[in-house]
Amino acid sequence: MKTLLRSLVLLLMMTVLTGILYPLLVTGVAQVAFPGAANGSLVERDGQVVGSDLVGQPFEAPGHFQGRPSATAPFPYNAASSGGSNLGPTNPALADAVKARVDALRAADPGNAAAIPVDLVTTSASGLDPDLSPAAALYQVPRVARARGMSDAAVRALVEAHTRDRQLGVLGERRVNVLRLNLDLDTLSARM
């Protein structure tokens, strides 16, 4: 009986410590030290939440930069269904999907003969990637500039302004956040 009582007391103590106190401490530190990240890295425009820096969104209009394809179901960039397609490099379904995406990019911008960056035709592991490589963003500059009636140089300068370096100079790759780029593109176009 004594051992059972000790076990129940230990269970109660560990439940309070690891199930209540520790999560409250971590949440409190995060709210103080990193309030934006702790609350989902939400992006606001005119007082309205329009997205997150951490989750991609579909952009279909020719005047917008398109993000990396999403593998989530039943709709693209579904955070509740995060995950890759799990199609290996020898799977014919992957080859067919990439070919269809290449064909769609070529049809959307028939005059662009540049090589298509791989991140425009393949999904990320999460299916939610909000960023593109600078090469993928620059590939889209002529189409976006033409659709917006802007110069290639102005759109290219916007891409360069949104290109972020590696974290701490060594982690990850250079990247462009598609949501922030498109929001600033909308603002710039509205002023012209």
C-alpha positions in Angstrom: 0.0 0.0 0.0 2.9 2.4 0.8 4.4 1.8 -2.6 1.1 2.5 -4.3 0.7 5.7 -2.4 4.2 6.9 -3.3 3.6 6.0 -7.0 0.3 8.0 -7.1 2.0 11.0 -5.4 4.9 10.8 -7.9 2.4 10.6 -10.8 0.6 13.6 -9.5 3.8 15.6 -9.1 5.1 14.7 -12.5 1.7 15.5 -14.1 1.7 19.0 -12.5 5.4 19.6 -13.3 5.5 18.3 -16.9 1.9 18.8 -17.9 1.2 22.2 -16.4 4.2 24.1 -15.0 6.7 23.3 -17.8 4.3 24.2 -20.7 3.3 27.4 -18.9 7.0 28.4 -18.4 7.9 27.7 -22.0 4.8 29.5 -23.3 5.6 32.5 -21.1 9.2 32.7 -22.2 8.2 32.4 -25.9 5.6 35.2 -25.5 8.2 37.5 -23.9 11.2 36.6 -26.1 9.6 35.8 -29.5 6.0 37.1 -29.5 5.6 37.1 -33.3 6.9 33.5 -33.7 5.0 32.3 -30.6 1.8 33.5 -32.2 2.2 31.9 -35.6 4.3 34.6 -37.4 1.1 36.1 -38.7 1.2 38.7 -41.5 -1.3 41.5 -41.3 -2.3 44.0 -44.0 -4.6 46.9 -43.1 -5.5 45.3 -39.7 -6.5 42.0 -41.3 -4.5 38.7 -41.0 -3.6 37.7 -44.6 -1.4 34.7 -43.9 1.7 33.5 -42.1 5.4 33.7 -42.8 5.5 30.0 -42.1 2.8 28.5 -44.4 2.6 28.9 -48.2 -0.6 30.0 -50.0 -1.8 29.4 -53.5 -1.4 32.4 -55.9 -3.0 31.8 -59.3 -3.1 35.2 -60.9 -0.5 35.9 -63.6 0.4 39.1 -61.8 1.5 37.2 -58.7 4.5 35.1 -58.0 3.6 31.5 -57.6 5.0 29.5 -54.7 6.3 26.0 -54.5 3.7 23.4 -55.4 1.9 21.8 -52.4 1.3 18.1 -51.9 -1.4 18.5 -49.3 -5.0 17.3 -49.7 -7.8 18.0 -50.2 -6.6 21.5 -51.1 -3.2 23.1 -51.5 -1.3 24.4 -48.4 -3.7 22.6 -46.0 -1.8 22.8 -42.7 -4.0 20.1 -41.2 -2.7 17.7 -43.9 1.0 18.6 -43.9 3.3 16.1 -45.6 5.1 15.3 -48.8 3.8 13.1 -51.7 6.3 10.4 -50.8 6.8 9.7 -54.5 10.3 8.5 -55.2 12.5 9.6 -58.1 11.7 6.5 -60.1 7.9 6.7 -59.6 6.1 7.5 -62.8 3.5 9.6 -61.0 6.3 12.0 -59.9 7.6 12.3 -63.4 4.1 12.9 -64.7 3.4 15.6 -62.0 6.7 17.4 -62.8 6.1 17.3 -66.5 2.6 18.7 -66.0 4.0 21.5 -63.9 6.7 22.3 -66.4 4.1 22.4 -69.2 1.9 24.7 -67.1 4.8 27.1 -66.5 5.8 27.1 -70.2 2.2 27.8 -71.2 1.9 30.6 -68.7 5.0 32.3 -70.1 5.7 30.9 -73.6 8.5 33.4 -74.3 10.6 32.4 -71.3 13.2 29.8 -72.5 15.2 29.8 -69.3 15.7 26.6 -67.3 12.9 26.1 -64.8 14.2 25.9 -61.2 13.4 22.6 -59.6 11.5 24.2 -56.7 8.9 25.4 -59.0 8.0 21.9 -60.1 8.6 19.8 -57.0 6.9 19.8 -53.6 8.6 20.3 -50.3 8.6 17.7 -47.6 5.9 19.5 -45.6 3.9 20.6 -48.7 3.5 24.0 -47.0 6.8 25.8 -48.0 6.2 29.5 -48.0 9.6 30.3 -49.6 11.1 30.0 -53.1 14.8 30.1 -54.1 15.8 33.4 -55.6 16.3 31.6 -58.9 12.6 30.5 -58.9 11.4 34.0 -58.1 13.7 35.5 -60.8 12.4 33.0 -63.4 8.9 34.4 -62.9 9.9 38.1 -63.2 9.1 38.5 -66.9 5.6 37.0 -66.6 4.8 39.1 -63.5 6.2 42.3 -64.9 4.2 41.8 -68.2 1.0 41.1 -66.3 1.4 44.1 -64.1 2.6 46.5 -66.8 5.8 47.1 -64.9 9.4 46.9 -66.0 11.4 43.7 -65.4 14.0 45.8 -63.6 11.4 47.1 -61.0 10.1 43.6 -60.3 13.6 42.1 -60.2 14.6 44.8 -57.6 11.6 43.9 -55.5 12.7 40.2 -55.6 16.2 41.2 -54.6 14.8 43.3 -51.7 12.9 40.3 -50.5 15.8 37.8 -50.8 16.8 36.7 -47.3 20.2 35.2 -46.6 21.0 32.0 -44.8 20.2 31.9 -41.1 23.4 32.7 -39.1 25.2 32.8 -42.4 25.3 29.0 -42.7 21.9 27.4 -42.1 19.5 26.8 -45.0 19.6 28.5 -48.3 18.9 32.0 -49.6 15.1 32.4 -50.0 12.2 34.6 -50.9 9.0 34.6 -48.9 6.2 34.5 -51.6 3.4 36.0 -49.5 5.5 39.1 -48.5 6.8 39.5 -52.0 3.3 39.5 -53.5 1.9 41.9 -50.8 4.6 44.4 -51.6 4.1 43.9 -55.3 0.4 44.7 -54.8 1.3 47.8 -52.9 3.9 48.9 -55.5 1.5 48.3 -58.4 -1.3 50.3 -56.6 1.1 53.3 -56.4 1.9 53.2 -60.1 
